[in-house]
Amino acid sequence: MRIYFCSDIHASRRCWKKFLASAKFYDADIIVVGGDITGKFIVPIVRQPKGYHTAKFMGVERRLENKEEMQQLKLRIQYWSEMTPDEQEWYAGDQARVDELFHKLVLDRVTEWLMEADEKLRGTGVRCFVSGANDDFLEVDDALKCSEVIEDPNGRVIDLPDGYQILGMGYGNPTPWPCPRDIPEAELAVRIDEAAKGVRDPGKTIFSLHVPPIGTGLDLAPRLDENLQMVVNGGGPEMIPVGSTATKEAILKYRPLLGLHGHIHESKGVKKLDGIPVANPGSEYGEGILDGLLIDIHPKKGLRKVNLVTG
Amino acid sequence: MNMSEKTAMPAPSGVFTRASSGLVRQVKAQDVMYYGWQQIALSYLVFIVLAWSAYPGASMEWGTVIATVGGLALGTCYALLSAVYPRSGGEYVFISRIIHPAVGFTASFSFTFWQIFYYGINGAFLAIYALSPFCGVLGVQMNSPGLLDASSWFGGGWGIFITGSIMVVFFACLQGTGLARYFRWQRYASYAAAVSLVITIVVLALAATGVLDFKSNFDHLAGTGAYQEIIKGTSVASGSFTETVKFMIWPAFSIWFAVASVSFSGEVKDVRRGQLIGINGAMLSMGAAMLVLVYLFRAAFGSAFLLASSTSSHYTLAAAPFVNVFTGIAGNNVVLTILTFIWVLVIAFFVGGTCLVYMSRAMLAWSIDGVAPERVGTVSERFHSPYVAIIFCAALAEIWLGLFAFTSLLGPISGFIGFTLSFVLVSLTAILFPFVKREVFENSPIAWRIGRAPVITLIGIVSLVFVGVGTARILVDHAYTPNLAFADYGALTVIVAGVVIFYAMRYYRTRQGLNIDQRYREIPIE
């Protein structure tokens, strides 16, 4: 059995399309997104009085003369909304209006992706697991249920071939931002324990826990000061472990076949935690690059390989 | 941090954001610049001035200006490409994706290999260009045979090897027990260096304007008429543009290293206020500092004296003919000598540590991509440092240090040709990027054009001209390296080794059932 695992694609249309193509490209039986499928930015595409559109993307003010140019740009950005200069002004002054717009665009995009997944994967035999994580609104879980082909392992255990299982957990420990699924470590531990009740044999179960275990090298992120400014010293940003103690304790307690994680984009790697393989594929969604892991599991001999790939 | 504070999230201008993780402010441009200063290592100025006599008619000031202009073009290529591929790992990341993985790895391997070389060789520089002259000038000023003996010892084989070894082991231990502690030490040392540099400039300015009398002070220590004897028969050749361009490689191979900040590009995404300003700001500010210093050296000590002192048989002073020795003599005060030497000592010491930071990060990136053994990327659970890579680098650095100390195989610029490979490849990558990755370019934050020509292509061409001249000069410049063949063949061997290692690892991974090409190839969108 070959599993392709990625995470943190944050509304990147290129990454989603690549994810759907990954089963064929890597010859995988199961493909998994470990959470954080929704985005963080809306780019206003502003209709100018003279007929053309403008948008500011990645710091560059862009003038869009025709539909083709607009389509090209839309493929790269997370969310967009066409509006007049007055409407842009109306949104810019009120975070509540922006949040409302986010909810609509996020759910529209998830729905669009589910239709795309159904179309691409229906009848292929490829199993597809997608779950929400700390950055995703809770409503995303309801949307995922509407898909014919997508299974959501969040908070539960799903059977895989040859007696293996996968456990999912999209909730995470507190971050410096008020994310939709940030919860205290103690509550996270309880949720993992609840989900783990469905595990038959931990040694044949993959734990897909969005936040990496603390102190494994899969959780190094820049230290931030009170203004969310990175702390930089003579060698660059100061990196500190920001993983979860609950995740670490769960892995040490249950000793699963493998720990799969995401959340910390800049900390990709395959490590061992007390002999148990744990991995984070990292994320480069901003550049439309899909970082992933290829996991080979033998029906009887268990885990054979965990390799990082970039697609 | 309470919840109300969390709502004040940073966001790129022109877009709407919501509450979600990862929305942090960018690394400040001044932090990138600060890092660049460490990489430039102004203490190299000591032997940059020494090299001047080998280029008759060259202008140190114009050489510095040319190197800085070329550096700005090169630095802009690095900054813009890292803005498109904002991931830690330096040029390896964008060359492997734009040109070819083997090319990216080879460039990174070569740069890293020669960083290891300079990790060791900088230990030798510490002994030869900092500690030996420091003890020498103090010995002369204090009439202390003990200090003069110490000066001789630091300049000899065992002095070089033991001093360098202490530096190599010190940084391996310091970084092995955590980078945070290392950077804290480095920052404090930099503050001391900055104060010392200001004092040096003041002393030099006083000597240049006649308030301090260098000639009298020198004669007082070296014997009446010594200054005149040294400069007798020395003529300062009239200005030569050709020689100035030849000399340019000396300041260039100090200033251009500010590009190394791309190793943490993942955190610097705002091209307008991040790498672009940081790298170029470091080059401009250090270029200006170099310009001021070389001008003041000439004005304070006299051009003829600087040219003749390193080769004249009449130079009999027990302290080496280095500019900081002269600065101490100009000050005519032991305390001033110590104060004006601090920046040389500090920078010469810490530049080795800076080399180690870069190479351990590069090795980590290779192991992640599978082109180096996983063991190389092993990180200490206690200290979060890549200790295997650090130990490996320190062992290799010791070998280079031993060869430098006890043989005449190596010279100060023996590793420069290896660095030029990366500089040339990055310039070429900048030129080709808009054409080989058209869609990525069009949707990137650097999709700027002048007329129909992509700005990055134009800058890449300018950079290639400067880097090409620098590379050509290094290939033929016998002025300061006793065995240039070693440098040339060494660089070539490293390049071939890089290619061989890449394809050997590719074969090995294929045998393991992993197609390494898939690590770089984009999944086709259907």
HADDOCK unambig.tbl for C-alpha pairs under 7 A between the chains (distance, minus, plus):
assign (segid A and resid 17 and name CA) (segid B and resid 525 and name CA) 5.88 0.50 0.50
assign (segid A and resid 18 and name CA) (segid B and resid 523 and name CA) 5.62 0.50 0.50
assign (segid A and resid 18 and name CA) (segid B and resid 524 and name CA) 6.68 0.50 0.50
assign (segid A and resid 18 and name CA) (segid B and resid 525 and name CA) 5.59 0.50 0.50
assign (segid A and resid 21 and name CA) (segid B and resid 523 and name CA) 6.99 0.50 0.50
assign (segid A and resid 21 and name CA) (segid B and resid 525 and name CA) 6.55 0.50 0.50
assign (segid A and resid 22 and name CA) (segid B and resid 523 and name CA) 6.74 0.50 0.50
assign (segid A and resid 25 and name CA) (segid B and resid 523 and name CA) 6.64 0.50 0.50
assign (segid A and resid 40 and name CA) (segid B and resid 17 and name CA) 5.61 0.50 0.50
assign (segid A and resid 40 and name CA) (segid B and resid 18 and name CA) 5.87 0.50 0.50
assign (segid A and resid 40 and name CA) (segid B and resid 20 and name CA) 6.33 0.50 0.50
assign (segid A and resid 41 and name CA) (segid B and resid 15 and name CA) 6.32 0.50 0.50
assign (segid A and resid 41 and name CA) (segid B and resid 16 and name CA) 5.59 0.50 0.50
assign (segid A and resid 41 and name CA) (segid B and resid 17 and name CA) 4.78 0.50 0.50
assign (segid A and resid 42 and name CA) (segid B and resid 15 and name CA) 5.62 0.50 0.50
assign (segid A and resid 42 and name CA) (segid B and resid 16 and name CA) 4.98 0.50 0.50
assign (segid A and resid 42 and name CA) (segid B and resid 17 and name CA) 6.45 0.50 0.50
assign (segid A and resid 43 and name CA) (segid B and resid 15 and name CA) 4.80 0.50 0.50
assign (segid A and resid 43 and name CA) (segid B and resid 16 and name CA) 6.53 0.50 0.50
assign (segid A and resid 44 and name CA) (segid B and resid 15 and name CA) 6.42 0.50 0.50
assign (segid A and resid 56 and name CA) (segid B and resid 14 and name CA) 5.55 0.50 0.50
assign (segid A and resid 58 and name CA) (segid B and resid 445 and name CA) 5.06 0.50 0.50
assign (segid A and resid 59 and name CA) (segid B and resid 445 and name CA) 6.15 0.50 0.50
assign (segid A and resid 60 and name CA) (segid B and resid 445 and name CA) 5.65 0.50 0.50
assign (segid A and resid 73 and name CA) (segid B and resid 443 and name CA) 6.65 0.50 0.50
assign (segid A and resid 98 and name CA) (segid B and resid 16 and name CA) 6.79 0.50 0.50
assign (segid A and resid 99 and name CA) (segid B and resid 18 and name CA) 6.35 0.50 0.50
assign (segid A and resid 135 and name CA) (segid B and resid 20 and name CA) 5.38 0.50 0.50
assign (segid A and resid 135 and name CA) (segid B and resid 21 and name CA) 6.59 0.50 0.50
assign (segid A and resid 175 and name CA) (segid B and resid 21 and name CA) 6.92 0.50 0.50
assign (segid A and resid 176 and name CA) (segid B and resid 6 and name CA) 6.58 0.50 0.50
assign (segid A and resid 177 and name CA) (segid B and resid 6 and name CA) 5.52 0.50 0.50
assign (segid A and resid 177 and name CA) (segid B and resid 19 and name CA) 6.28 0.50 0.50
assign (segid A and resid 177 and name CA) (segid B and resid 20 and name CA) 6.04 0.50 0.50
assign (segid A and resid 177 and name CA) (segid B and resid 21 and name CA) 5.70 0.50 0.50
assign (segid A and resid 178 and name CA) (segid B and resid 6 and name CA) 6.64 0.50 0.50
assign (segid A and resid 178 and name CA) (segid B and resid 19 and name CA) 5.77 0.50 0.50
assign (segid A and resid 178 and name CA) (segid B and resid 20 and name CA) 6.71 0.50 0.50
assign (segid A and resid 179 and name CA) (segid B and resid 19 and name CA) 5.77 0.50 0.50
assign (segid A and resid 179 and name CA) (segid B and resid 20 and name CA) 5.03 0.50 0.50
assign (segid A and resid 179 and name CA) (segid B and resid 21 and name CA) 6.53 0.50 0.50
assign (segid A and resid 215 and name CA) (segid B and resid 381 and name CA) 6.58 0.50 0.50
assign (segid A and resid 216 and name CA) (segid B and resid 381 and name CA) 6.64 0.50 0.50
assign (segid A and resid 217 and name CA) (segid B and resid 384 and name CA) 6.93 0.50 0.50
assign (segid A and resid 226 and name CA) (segid B and resid 1 and name CA) 6.70 0.50 0.50
assign (segid A and resid 228 and name CA) (segid B and resid 24 and name CA) 5.38 0.50 0.50
assign (segid A and resid 228 and name CA) (segid B and resid 25 and name CA) 6.08 0.50 0.50
assign (segid A and resid 229 and name CA) (segid B and resid 24 and name CA) 6.21 0.50 0.50
assign (segid A and resid 229 and name CA) (segid B and resid 25 and name CA) 4.99 0.50 0.50
assign (segid A and resid 229 and name CA) (segid B and resid 26 and name CA) 6.91 0.50 0.50
assign (segid A and resid 230 and name CA) (segid B and resid 25 and name CA) 6.75 0.50 0.50
assign (segid A and resid 230 and name CA) (segid B and resid 26 and name CA) 6.96 0.50 0.50
assign (segid A and resid 230 and name CA) (segid B and resid 27 and name CA) 6.01 0.50 0.50
assign (segid A and resid 232 and name CA) (segid B and resid 31 and name CA) 6.42 0.50 0.50
assign (segid A and resid 233 and name CA) (segid B and resid 183 and name CA) 5.95 0.50 0.50
assign (segid A and resid 234 and name CA) (segid B and resid 34 and name CA) 6.63 0.50 0.50
assign (segid A and resid 234 and name CA) (segid B and resid 35 and name CA) 5.09 0.50 0.50
assign (segid A and resid 234 and name CA) (segid B and resid 183 and name CA) 5.51 0.50 0.50
assign (segid A and resid 234 and name CA) (segid B and resid 186 and name CA) 6.86 0.50 0.50
assign (segid A and resid 234 and name CA) (segid B and resid 187 and name CA) 6.47 0.50 0.50
assign (segid A and resid 235 and name CA) (segid B and resid 35 and name CA) 6.20 0.50 0.50
assign (segid A and resid 235 and name CA) (segid B and resid 183 and name CA) 6.50 0.50 0.50
assign (segid A and resid 236 and name CA) (segid B and resid 35 and name CA) 6.91 0.50 0.50
assign (segid A and resid 236 and name CA) (segid B and resid 264 and name CA) 6.19 0.50 0.50
assign (segid A and resid 238 and name CA) (segid B and resid 180 and name CA) 6.81 0.50 0.50
assign (segid A and resid 269 and name CA) (segid B and resid 368 and name CA) 6.21 0.50 0.50
assign (segid A and resid 308 and name CA) (segid B and resid 369 and name CA) 6.92 0.50 0.50
assign (segid A and resid 309 and name CA) (segid B and resid 518 and name CA) 6.40 0.50 0.50
assign (segid A and resid 309 and name CA) (segid B and resid 519 and name CA) 4.36 0.50 0.50
assign (segid A and resid 310 and name CA) (segid B and resid 518 and name CA) 6.75 0.50 0.50
assign (segid A and resid 310 and name CA) (segid B and resid 519 and name CA) 4.45 0.50 0.50
assign (segid A and resid 310 and name CA) (segid B and resid 520 and name CA) 5.63 0.50 0.50
assign (segid A and resid 311 and name CA) (segid B and resid 518 and name CA) 6.74 0.50 0.50
assign (segid A and resid 311 and name CA) (segid B and resid 519 and name CA) 6.44 0.50 0.50
assign (segid A and resid 311 and name CA) (segid B and resid 520 and name CA) 6.39 0.50 0.50
assign (segid A and resid 311 and name CA) (segid B and resid 521 and name CA) 5.51 0.50 0.50
assign (segid A and resid 311 and name CA) (segid B and resid 522 and name CA) 4.05 0.50 0.50
assign (segid A and resid 311 and name CA) (segid B and resid 523 and name CA) 4.84 0.50 0.50
